């Protein structure tokens, strides 16, 4: 699979590393070149400086040939905007957005975006650990 990841946060970098190790073609976008330090030195994917909200950068990242797009920045609004661009402009079959505010999940779903809320996941894990 060819996957474009917007955001080389800890989550984005770890996901990129895991996907490359599984044999996928991965391009990671970030607006901050220092973020790419999170990638392993032997990273087999592509690290591209630029915004996932910029269509020229998305095209350079290979979005027209990609199978999936992941928005993994720390900003819910940026993630939803980039997710909508990928879904509606580039007809991306699979779009996954990381969100912090679980209240936005229904809105994202109505827009055809799959969401992962780290807030909800961590809260559930802590609850499960407390009340076994």
C-alpha positions as CSV (number, residue, x, y, z in Angstrom):
1,X,0.0,0.0,0.0
2,X,1.1,3.6,-0.6
3,X,0.3,5.8,2.4
4,X,0.7,9.5,3.0
5,X,0.9,10.6,6.6
6,X,0.5,14.3,7.5
7,X,2.3,15.0,10.8
8,X,5.6,13.6,12.0
9,X,4.5,13.7,15.6
10,X,5.3,10.8,17.9
11,X,2.3,9.0,16.6
12,X,2.9,9.9,13.0
13,X,6.6,8.9,13.2
14,X,5.8,5.6,15.0
15,X,3.1,4.7,12.5
16,X,5.3,5.5,9.6
17,X,8.1,3.3,11.0
18,X,5.6,0.4,11.6
19,X,4.1,0.7,8.1
20,X,7.5,0.7,6.4
21,X,8.6,-2.3,8.3
22,X,5.5,-4.1,7.1
23,X,6.5,-3.3,3.5
24,X,4.3,-0.3,2.7
25,X,5.4,2.8,0.8
26,X,5.1,5.7,3.1
27,X,5.5,9.5,2.7
28,X,5.5,11.6,5.9
29,X,4.7,15.3,5.6
30,X,5.5,17.9,8.3
31,X,5.9,21.7,8.3
32,X,8.8,21.5,10.8
33,X,12.0,19.8,9.6
34,X,13.0,19.0,13.2
35,X,10.0,16.7,13.5
36,X,11.7,14.2,11.2
37,X,14.3,13.5,13.9
38,X,11.6,11.2,15.3
39,X,12.0,8.9,12.4
40,X,14.6,6.1,12.7
41,X,17.9,6.8,10.9
42,X,17.2,3.9,8.6
43,X,13.7,5.0,7.7
44,X,12.8,3.5,4.3
45,X,10.1,6.0,3.5
46,X,10.1,9.6,2.3
47,X,10.1,12.6,4.6
48,X,8.8,15.7,2.9
49,X,8.8,19.2,4.3
50,X,5.4,20.9,3.7
51,X,1.8,21.2,4.7
52,X,-0.9,18.6,4.0
53,X,-3.2,21.5,3.4
54,X,-1.1,22.5,0.3
55,X,-2.2,20.8,-2.8
56,X,1.2,21.1,-4.5
57,X,2.8,19.3,-1.5
58,X,0.2,16.6,-1.5
59,X,0.8,16.0,-5.2
60,X,4.5,15.8,-4.6
61,X,3.9,13.4,-1.8
62,X,2.0,11.1,-4.2
63,X,-1.5,11.5,-3.0
64,X,-2.9,10.8,-6.5
65,X,-1.4,7.3,-6.4
66,X,-1.9,6.7,-2.6
67,X,-4.3,4.1,-1.1
68,X,-4.7,5.9,2.2
69,X,-4.2,9.2,3.9
70,X,-3.6,9.7,7.7
71,X,-3.9,13.1,9.4
72,X,-1.8,12.8,12.6
73,X,-1.0,16.3,13.6
74,X,-1.7,17.7,17.0
75,X,-4.4,20.0,15.6
76,X,-8.0,18.7,15.1
77,X,-8.8,21.5,12.7
78,X,-5.8,20.8,10.5
79,X,-6.6,17.1,10.5
80,X,-10.2,17.6,9.5
81,X,-9.2,20.0,6.7
82,X,-6.5,17.8,5.3
83,X,-8.8,14.8,5.6
84,X,-11.5,16.5,3.6
85,X,-9.1,17.5,0.9
86,X,-7.9,13.9,0.7
87,X,-11.4,12.4,0.7
88,X,-13.2,14.9,-1.5
89,X,-10.6,16.3,-3.9
90,X,-8.4,13.3,-4.4
91,X,-11.2,10.7,-3.8
92,X,-8.9,8.9,-1.3
93,X,-10.5,5.5,-0.4
94,X,-9.2,5.5,3.1
95,X,-8.8,8.6,5.3
96,X,-8.0,8.3,9.0
97,X,-7.8,11.4,11.3
98,X,-6.3,11.6,14.7
99,X,-8.5,13.7,17.0
100,X,-8.1,14.9,20.6
101,X,-11.7,16.1,21.2
102,X,-14.0,13.1,21.2
103,X,-17.0,15.4,20.8
104,X,-15.9,16.0,17.2
105,X,-16.0,12.3,16.3
106,X,-19.6,12.4,15.1
107,X,-19.0,15.4,12.9
108,X,-15.9,13.8,11.3
109,X,-17.9,10.6,10.7
110,X,-20.7,12.6,8.9
111,X,-18.0,14.0,6.6
112,X,-16.9,10.4,5.7
113,X,-13.7,10.5,7.8
114,X,-12.6,7.6,10.0
115,X,-11.3,9.0,13.4
116,X,-9.1,7.7,16.2
117,X,-9.5,9.6,19.4
118,X,-6.4,9.1,21.6
119,X,-8.3,10.8,24.4
120,X,-11.0,8.2,24.4
121,X,-8.6,5.3,23.9
122,X,-6.4,6.3,26.8
123,X,-9.3,7.0,29.1
124,X,-10.8,3.6,28.4
125,X,-7.5,1.9,29.0
126,X,-7.1,3.7,32.4
127,X,-10.7,2.8,33.3
128,X,-10.1,-0.8,32.4
129,X,-7.0,-0.9,34.5
130,X,-8.8,0.6,37.5
131,X,-11.9,-1.6,37.5
132,X,-10.8,-5.0,36.3
